[in-house]
C-alpha cells in the first residue's frame, strides 16, 4: 500500500501539467479531466484509508521514499511521504471536498473562457495541499506550503482584469510571505539544533533540547501559521481574497489553505509541549482572533466577506484548541474537519445565491430568496445551523469540545479562555443568523434597485449570459452545483455526531497527537447548557434587529465599533500606518545614513587620498638637482640621528 501514497499527489499534479500546458485543444474537455483526476486522488485516499482501518492503532503509519532530493554530506533531504492518522484525515478532507468543489465549478464556470486554466489551477492547489500534509519532513512540507501560496495567488487573482482581484492576490501573496519567512527560519533553526528536518528525529529529540531553542522554533512556526491561517496580526488578506471565484473561496476556507497553520501546530505538538511560553502565545493568538473575526463578520454586508470573517473566527477556535496542547489537539482537528463540511457548503451556497442574483454579493439587496432557491436555502440553512452549534449537528459536537477543553485548562486561565470561547459562540450565532435572515427571509429587496451602489464591490463575470446590472431573476442553480451542496449538507449534519460516537475520532488521532483530559472546573453538561444560552442570546438579538424590522438597502451609519468593524477593525489602516509608513520612514532614514555617513566616509577618504597624492606628486619634478638635494638632506638626517643615538 505504501506505493499508492505518491498517486495521491501524482493525479492532480498530472492534471495541472496537462491542463496548463496542453493548450486550447483541451478547452472543451479540460474541466472533466481536472475533475476526474481529483476524483481519482479521492479514490486512492479511500483505498488507503480502508487498508489503514484494518490495522492496529500503532501500526497504521505508512512511509514511502521516492528519491533523495539533496544528498550531500551533513545535509540529507528526501522526497518522502508519511501517511498516519493525522495526515490521512487531511487527505480525505482535501480530496473529498476538493472533488465536490471541482464538480460544482463545472456549472459555476460554464461560461468562463478560461475555464480550462481555472481547473488546472484547482488541480495544482490540490497537489500542493496534499504535499503539505503527507510530507515526512519540514523541508518538503515547505514545498507544499509555498505551492499552496502560489496556487492561491493564481486563483484569487484569476479575474485579474478586475483591479480589486489583482490587488487582493498581491496582498495575499505579500502577507503570506511574512509568515513564510517564519517557517523558513524555523526550519533553519531545526537543522542547526537537530541536524535534520524529518519529523521523527526532530520531535523525538525535543526532550533533550533547551527550552529557549524550542521556544524560538515554536514562535517561528506560529508566525507561519498566522500568515497562512489568517490569524492576528497577519489576518488582513483573507477578506480581500473573496475577490476570486466563489469555488476558490470554498476551497481556500474548507480544505488545507487557511487551516494549514492548524496542521503545522498540531504536527509540531512535541515542540510546543516542551515550550510552554510559545504554547501560551498560540492560545492568546487564537483567543484574540476568534473574537476579532466574529466582530468583523457582524458588520459585513458582502455575503462572502461575512463568511470570511466567520472562517477567521472558527480557525481562531482551532488555534486556541491547538495551543491547549494534548487537551485540545484532537478537538482542533475535529472542528477543522466539521468546519470543512459546513463552511464549504456555506460558500457554495453563497455562490449559488450569486448565480441566481446576477452575481450580486450585497445582502442588503437580497431577501425572500428561500422560495426561489429551495435547495440552496435548505443546504445553506443546515450549514448555518451547524456553524452556530445547533444541537445534534456537526458544529455542536466539535465546538463544544473546544469550549470544554478551554475550561479544562484549569485555574484563572481556564475560566478566561472558556468565557472568551462562549462569547465567540454567542457572536457567531448573531452574525450567522444575520446572514441567514438578510439573504433568505424578509421582503424581496432586490426588487427595489436594479443597479449597484457606487460603493458596491466589482461585479464578477457572469456565470450565465445576463445583461450588466440587469434586475436579478432568482432561480435555483443547476444540478452540477446543487448536488455537491447536498453532499456537504449531509456532512454538516452527521459528521460531528459520527465522530463523537464512542469518542471514535479521539481514539483515531490519539496515537499521533496524544490526549489529556485536563482539569475541568465544571462538567460537560454545564458547558453545553452555557453554550446553548449563548446561542439563543445571539439568535434572539439578530432576530430583533433583522427579523422583526425591515432591512434598509443602505446600511445606517452605526456606532463607532460598527464603523470600525466594516473596515476590518482598522487592520489595513494599522498596517498602512505602522508597516507601510513605518517602512517608508525607515527607508528614508537608511538612504540618509547611506548618503550622509557611508558615502561621506567613502567620498571623504577618496578626496583625502587624492589631495595627498596631488601634493606628493609635486616632489617628482624631473630635475636631477632637486633629487640630489633630497638625497643629501636625507643622508644628513640619517647621520644626525645616528650620532644622537650614540650620544644618548
Secondary structure, DSSP 8 states (H G I E B T S, - for coil): -GGGHHHHHHHHHHHHHHHHHS-GGGTTTHHHHHHHHHHHHHHHHHHHHHHHHTS-GGG--EEEEEEEEEEETTEEEEEEEEE-HHHHHHHHHHHHHHHHHHHHHHHHTTT-TTHHHHHHHHHHHHHHHHHHHHBSBHHHHHHHHHHHHHHHHHHHTTTTTSHHHHHHHHHHHHHHHHHHHHHHHHHHHHHHHHS--BHHHHHHTGGGS-HHHHHHHHHHHHHHHHHHTT-TTS-THHHHGGGS-HHHHHHHHHTTSTTHHHHHHHHTHHHHHT-HHHHHHHHHHHHHHHHHHHHHHHH--BHHHHHHHHHHHHHHHHHHHHHTGGGTHHHHHHHHHHHHHHHHHHHHHHHHHHHHTTT--BGGG---GGGT-HHHHHHHHHHHHHHTT-TTSHHHHHHHHHHHHHHHT-HHHHHHHHHHHHHHHHHHHHHHHHHHHHHHSSS-GGGT-SS--TTS------SS---TT---------HHHHHHHHHHHHHHHHHHHHHHGGGHHHHHHHHHH-------SS-HHHHHHHHHHHHHHHHHHHIIIIISS---SS-----HHHHHHHTGGGHHHHIIIIIIIHHHHHHHHHHHHIIIIIHHHHHHHHHHHHHHHHHHHTT----HHHHHHHHHHHHHHHHHHHHHHHH-
